[in-house]
Amino acid sequence: MEEEFREIQNMWRHHYSTICIESRNIDHPALEALKPENKSLNRYRDVYPYDHSRVPLKSVAKTDYINASLVEVPEVKRKYILTQGPLGNTVDHFWSMVWEQNSKAVIMLNRVIEKGTLKCHPYWPQNTGDRLECEESGLVVTNDSCIPGEHYNLTSLILTHSNLEESRTVLHYQYTTWPDFGVPTSPDTFLEFLGAVRDSGSLEQDVGPAIVHCSAGIGRSGSFILVDSCLLRAETEGPDSVNIKQTLLNMRTYRMGLIQTEDQLKFTYLSIIEGARQSGLISSQLDLSDPGSELISSSSSDDEAPPPLPPPRSESLQEKGVEKKIDDPFSSIPATLESLVNGDAEFVYSVVNGVVSLDSEPSSDPSSPSTPAAMDSPAKCILNNNKLEERKREMELRRRKKEDERANTEEKLRKIQEKMKESEAWVSRKQNMKETILPFCVGLAMFLAGGYYYFRS
């Protein structure tokens, strides 16, 4: 495992490209997902389950299709269900799957709204005591309790089948500190989240497969299950038995496109190495002193904001930035950018020694990633100025494009309104002609006819 990491060094783009090329040999049919009646049930048009690994629904009357895949890792006897963030019309299907599969936990790795875009329908009751009724399946979801945290929220949900008069407890874990783009700044909080899920027993064999989702169900979700399965194998068989690349290739035979960018891939490797080090399985430290080994770049994860028809969300989402030196980072990047708040966690961008990093708000806890001790940690991952500037330019271009589209739409609406006014004016003139000119013509005709008969007689 360590040797595999050292061999890659700074060749992450090449390593990721190699995985994508080897995955192209996977040619499993997906006939059910591509049926016309099922296309509206897919959040993204190019992310769907294979037929052999899809999770069929049993208790939904109108369809047995849901965009979900059963991913198996037989080496560690783990099973996961990876699915997309539910749509408004698939919430009932989602909870039917949770009930049918006897899942103990739902693991949500995204926020409902990111970068102003709806990434996932709010499919669970948000506040304690709230209820969500699924009419089609007869299921009722009740929020029993909610424990907000710094990096994740834990909600206890009561799932009741009204027809069977049976209830179950489902744990809802929502990881709230994955940035709007890129990957987390450090594996520490992610490993803490994974540890909490493990401690609940939600991933064990005696319960149904855990439901794991982000927006598309392939990027962050792929990172989560790869870290968990590789760490579990290192714990049971030793670190030398773990081949991260081959494990990912095997997982991709169950669900397409798992792990979407080279940054997600590197973060996954770093999390596995750091998790093994924290467990005492290995003793080496991560060496991130090389300035070319920054973790976070401007390439997006599965948080790319899709247009009305979502864009492709496959390996082609990588962004190919051009490296250039910035002599004075303070001339172009402010010291503190606007806080990004979603859920119960808050983040700020800050500039430290000419390097831009994504940190949580200051905490009195010395183990917090934002403390000086954690800043010196070899697992700290940074975002360089050059790529942040590229991201800012890209966001500015998107903003301008949206403004142009808005202006074009307003112009079209104005023209339509003008045509409607002209049409209404014409209708008014026609009505006026009917009410005035037509009676006049009829009266004139009668007058002429009467005069004609009068003089003729």
PyMOL commands that set and color helices and strands:
alter all, ss='L'
color gray80, all
select helices_A, chain A and resi 2-8+12-23+36-41+91-100+187-199+220-237+239-241+244-251+262-278+315-317+329-331+372-375+385-456
alter helices_A, ss='H'
color red, helices_A
select strands_A, chain A and resi 68-73+78-83+105-108+113-114+117-118+131-134+139-147+152-161+166-175+210-213+340-342+345-352+355-360
alter strands_A, ss='S'
color yellow, strands_A
deselect
rebuild
show_as cartoon
